[in-house]
Amino acid sequence: MSAIVAGKLKPVDSLEVSVLVDNVVDPLSTLPQGVTSESAVLKAKGLMVTSGHARCCANHGLSLVITARVGNDIQILLFDAGPEAYTFARNGDRLRTPFSEVGAIFLSHGHWDHGGGIPEALRLVTSANGGKPVPCHVNEGMFATRGLRRPDGMVIPAENVMKPLDLARRGAAVVNSPDARVIMEQMFYVSGEIPRVTPYERGLPPHVTLAQDGVNWKPDPLILDERYVAAHVKGKGVVVFTACSHAGVINVLKDARNIFGDVPLYAVMGGFHLSGAEVEAIIPNTIRNFGEFALKRIVPCHCTGWRAVHALAQVYNDDVLVPAAVGRQFAF
């Protein structure tokens, strides 16, 4: 079924991705062709005097502004919204993000570091577009109460993602479905549940969900509500946006390869979730299996972690491996 849906995806002429929220800032490093630094972006947006007030800021989370172009037509997708309002609004202002043109919001999964900024995103988008409801793509699995179990057995609850009724009250036209679909004039593919096929990608072991009794916690390592987005760039191939890769970035790429068939995978961008004591052991397997896909660009973000980025840098040169940072723009 997913392959049939993916077959409806319209190839686009180009993609431009602006990193609105990420864990790091890095305005100074040199970058390959097709990637623009925060400093250059801010200058192009009219920055005259540099200062701490003029710069973007980092936070633990992810938000990408993805612009697809076909001829003169553009579609702008907001992919996640970071952890909270301040970072989202501050960076949106500094980067002159065109909130009035955002045609849809996609929430990748039900964790606060991706969805905590959704209320502010809805406020900024609807304030800029004249109050029109904006489609907000979610699935029901995102709205459970979750937490992490510590080694001593104590559970640290996580802030919930805002529920569909409250999203609608804030201006969302909620699309609440677990199924794969193409959206925004068929320029973006939203995945269904990601098949777990690798033997080593086992999610997040300490992750738990509150049981129906409202008291006990049950294991939830697989985080099955996670979804990814993909777009097909003419003459290049499929660009995959994987938000946190709780499913495992290799599982994500295998699913994308299976459903897109003869269209090659060109790039992957997102958090690869290879940081933390529970998952760092799978870095060597992950790096080895990346080679199956012959990717032309790998863009680790957010929760990938320095150990995994370092390991990737031992294999891939600077033209392929380009870590994300707040304010950077990527052209595909």
Secondary structure, DSSP 8 states (H G I E B T S, - for coil): -HHHHHTT---BSEEEEEEEE-S---SSS---TTEE-HHHHHHHTT--S--TTTS----SS-EEEEEEEETTEEEEEEE---SSHHHHHHHHHHTT--GGGEEEEE--SS-HHHHTTHHHHHHHHHHHTTS--EEEEE-GGGGS-EEEE-TTS-EEE------HHHHHHTTEEEEE-SS-EEETTTTEEE--S-----SS----TTEEEE-TTSS-EEE--S-TT--EEEEEETTTEEEEEESS-TT-HHHHHHHHHHHHTTS-EEEEEEE----STTTGGGHHHHHHHHGGG--SEEEEETTS-HHHHHHHHTTS-TTTB----TT-EEE-
